[in-house]
Amino acid sequence: MFKLTYIYVTFKTTNDALNFEDILKNTLPFWLVPVPRELTHNCGIAARFKDIEKSDVENLINQFDVNYDKIYKITK
């Protein structure tokens, strides 16, 4: 069976998500998506990365010093 791994970055506010998108849009490919219910039941926006290591996303976030809540690795 073929499995996909995604990295999700969640945010405390929609403004943080939009700021994240604006700052990082020319770095690695990602999409702003609704937060999956398996991560939290709160409504919100997450950045979803595909085919990348969690540590690479953490390094990118630290390099650009953007606000975020948590980082999750999900395999489906």
Secondary structure as the mmCIF struct_conf table of DSSP 4:
data_model
#
loop_
_struct_conf.conf_type_id
_struct_conf.id
_struct_conf.beg_label_comp_id
_struct_conf.beg_label_asym_id
_struct_conf.beg_label_seq_id
_struct_conf.end_label_comp_id
_struct_conf.end_label_asym_id
_struct_conf.end_label_seq_id
STRN STRN1 THR A 5 THR A 10
BEND BEND1 LYS A 12 THR A 13
HELX_RH_AL_P HELX_RH_AL_P1 THR A 14 LEU A 24
TURN_TY1_P TURN_TY1_P1 LYS A 25 ASN A 26
BEND BEND2 THR A 27 LEU A 28
STRN STRN2 TRP A 31 PRO A 34
HELX_LH_PP_P HELX_LH_PP_P1 VAL A 35 PRO A 36
TURN_TY1_P TURN_TY1_P2 ARG A 37 LEU A 39
BEND BEND3 HIS A 41 ASN A 42
STRN STRN3 ILE A 45 LYS A 50
BEND BEND4 ASP A 51 ASP A 51
HELX_RH_AL_P HELX_RH_AL_P2 LYS A 54 PHE A 64
TURN_TY1_P TURN_TY1_P3 ASP A 65 ASP A 65
BEND BEND5 ASP A 69 ASP A 69
STRN STRN4 ILE A 71 THR A 75
#
